[in-house]
Amino acid sequence: MSHIHGRLDLIKEIERQVTVELTGLTEASVRLELLHAGEPYFPKGRALAPSAVPNTIYVADIHMKWKGPSLVKACFPLIVIEALLREQAFPSIFEFGTIVDSSAPSTILVKRLGPTRRVFIPFSNARGFDHRRMFEEKTDWNGLVEELNQDQELAGLLDRLPSKVFLGAIDTEIGTEDSDEAPERCLGQLVPFRGKTFVALKYVPTWETTFTGAMSDFSLAHIKDLFLALQRITCHIIDFRHEAYLEGVVASRWMILDMLAKEYRKQFDTKSCSACGREIDLSRTPYFCSFCGHHLG
């Protein structure tokens, strides 16, 4: 039984386990960077006690060696608590996402039917969202939703992902709650955006707490399954070849979707100088290269 004491220990363990689990799939070891620390970053969820709201955010760019998008963005929210002059840190729900160079025909959610079964449901922001009825009656169905639900290997990958964990030290439970009728409670979102699709999945790590409140047996088991599921989803979207220029509805604003939107905007905010080859931030110098003075034209 290995104990984790404090934020730095937890970060190192996350880096180690993600790197090991994704051996052969990534270009290099995974390294986390601090994005935010201090006040709670997310609004308090309805299932969370105030002390269980993430207040520290780490992020990472994970470069993949596979068919499909090579960059996966990752978000690691933590709950950091100062107790008895000692820092305690616990993971919250991790988020992973990528941008596909093809459009889905609609926003699609990953929801749960029964104890483990995950299915793909077209999202409508109309009142009375009932994913069980929509799945049975195939409401607003499209070809991509059908293909995703027919992929048994993808279903197996998603079904193995943990969905919740009990925070004994904080006396509350966190999880994706993807069996809930509320559309924002889901394991994944596929959101079309201007000819591309933002694909995002959530992951709940598992661990135990000791009688002193320390964390032990921290595990990212099946994190590889999440990445393989992410790859299969992106391949389905690419092969479907939907050509409409859509802006899908977001069921719930996840931080990873904000990160993907910022990544998307980079292609419009930067340009390489034809004279010196340096990358220019167009929001700062839209007409001349800030390095060599060349007119950008």
N, C-alpha and C positions, 0 to 999 in steps of 0.2 A: 504494500500500500504506500503510494507516494503522496506526500502532502505538498500543497502549494501555499506559500505564504506571500501575499502581496501581489501587486499589479505586475511588477517586472518578472517575477517567477511565472505568472500566468501567461504573459506575452511570449516569453521564451518557449513555454510549453506548446502554445498555439502554433508558433512558427515551426517548431520541431515536428509536431504531429502532422500538420498540413503538408510539410515538405516530404515526410516519410510516406504518408498515405498517397500522395500524388507522384511518387517516383515513376519516372518514365513518361509522364504526361506533361510535365512542366519544363521550361527552358532553364530555370535556375531555382535556388532555394527561395522560399517565401520570406519576405521581410515586412514587418508591420511598421507603419508610421503613425504617430499621434496626430489626430486631427482636432480633437476637442477634449477639454478637461475642465471640470468645475460644476456648473449648474446642470441640472437634467437637460439633456439635449432634446428628447422626445416628449410630447405631451403624455401625461400619465394615462396608461391604458386602463380600461375598466376592470381588468383582472389583476392589476398590480397594486400592491401597497406602495405608499410614497417612497419608502426606502428601497424599493425594487425597481425604480425608474433608472435607466442607464444614464450615467453622468460623465462617462469617459468613452471616447470613440477612437478606435484605431482603424486604419484602412490599409489596403495593399493592392497592387497591380500584379496579377498572376498571369504570366505569359505561357500559353499552352502550345504543345506540339501535337496538333490533331487536325482533322478535317473540320472546318468551320471557323468562327471568329477566334483569333489568336489571343485576344486580351479578355480576361475575366476580371472585373472589379470586385473587390471584397470589402465588407464593412463588418467590424467586430465591436459591437457595443458592450461595455463593461459596467458593472455596478460596483463602485469603489466606496467603501465604508471605513471611516475612521472610528475604531472602537478600542477603548482602554489603551490609548496611546499606540495602537497598532493598526496598520492598514490591512483591510481585508478586501479582496477583489473576487467577483463572481462574474462569469460570462452571462450575457443575455442572449437574445436570439440573433444569430449571425445571418447576414444577407450576402448573396452573390448574384452577379448579373453580367450580361454581355449584350452587345449590339449586333444584330443580324442584318446583313445587307439585302434584305428582302422583307416585304410587308406581310404581316398576318392579315386576314380579311376582317378581323374584329378583335377587340380585347377578349382574352381568354384567361380564365382563372383555373388554378389547380385546387380542387376541393376534395374533402374526404367523404366517402360513403362507408358506413360501418366502422369497425374498430381500426382498420388499417388501409382499406382500399382508397386510392386517390384517383380522381377522374378530372377530365378537362371540360369546363363549362363555359359557353359564351357569356360574357358579362353584359348585363343591361342595367343601367342606373335607374330603371323604372322601379316604382315602389312594389313591395311584395315579392322581392327576390327569393326564390325557393329553389336551391340548386338540385335537390332530390327530384322535384317534379320536373324541372327543366331537363335533367338527365334522362328520366324515364320517357318524357314526351318529346325529347329532342327539340326543344324550343329554341328558335333562332340558330339552328344547327348550320354548320358549313362543312365543306370538305376537309379542311385542316383539323377541325375538332374531331371529326370521325377518324381520320388517320392517326391522330395522337392517342385516341382511346382504343384503337385496334392494336397498338404497339404493345405487345405483352412484355417484351424485355424492358421497355420504358416503365410500364406499370410496376414490374418487380423492383426496379431501382427506387422508384418513389415510395412504394409501400414499405421498404426497409428503413426509411428515414425516421428518426425519432421525432415526436411531435410536442412533447412537453417534459418538464423536469420540475421537481419540487425543491424550492430553496428553503431548506430546513433552518438555516441561520437567520432567514428573514421572515419565515413563516408565511410564505405565499408560493404560488405556482405560476410558472410562466410557460407559454407554449404558443404554437401557431393557431390553435383552436380552429383548425380548418374544417371541422364538422359543424361549426356554428352556422346558422342561417345567414348571419350578416356577411355580405359579400367581401367586406374588407378583411375578414378573418379567413385567410387562405394561405396555402403553402407557396403558391407561385402566381405571378402575373406575366402575361404576354401582351405587350401594349404596342400596337402599330403606331409609327410616328414618321410621317413624311417619307415614305418609301422604305423605311427600315422598321425593325421591331426591337423593342427593349424586352429582354427576357430576364426575369428575376425570380430567384428561389430563396426560401428561408431554410435555416438549419438550426436545430436545437441541440447543443452539446449536452453531454450527460456527466454527472459526477455525484459524489457522496459528500456529506459533511460530517465532521467528527463532533464529539461532545463539546469541544472547545470552540466550535464554529469554523474551524479551518476546512479547506476544501481538499478532498482526496479522490483518487481514482478518476481524475478528469479524463474524459475520452471524447475523441472526435471520430468514433466508429462510424463507418458508412459515409464519411465525408467524400470518399472517392465515388460512391454511388451517386451523390448529388452532382458531381462534375460530369459523370458519364450520362446522367439524365439531362443535364444542361446541354451536352453535346448532341444527344439524340433529338431534343426539341429543336435546336437550331438547324439541324440537318432536315428535319421535317418542314420547317418554314422555308428553307432555301429550295428544297425540291418541289414544294407546292407551287412556287412561281406566281404568286398573286401580285398583280401589277398596279393595283389602285394606290392612290396617294392619300393615305388616311391619317387622321390624328385620333387615336383611340382614347377612350375614357379610362382614367386611372381609378381603380376601385378603392385604393388606399395609398396615401403618399408615403412610400418607403424611402429611406435615405438612399438606398442603392439606386432607385430610379432617378433621384436628383443627381447622383454621381454620373449615371449614364447620360443624362441630359447635358451635363457640363462637358462630358467627353465628346458628345455629338457636336456641340457648338464649337469645339476647338478647330474643326475644319473650316469654319467661317471666320474665326478670330485670328488665324495665323496665316502667314504666307512666306515662302522661301524667296530670298533676294536672288535675282538672276545674276547679279554681279559677284557677290561674295559667298552666296550659298547659305547664309545664316537665316534662321527662322525669326520672322518679325511678328511682334504683337500688334495687330492692326488696330486694336482699341486704343493704343498709345500713339503710334506713328502710322497713320493710314496712307501717307503719300510718299514718304522717303524712308530708306533703310536707316535705322538708328545706329548701325555699325559702320557703314561705309558711305552713307549719304546718297546712294543711288536712287533715282526716281523709280517708284514701283510700277507706274503706268496703270 
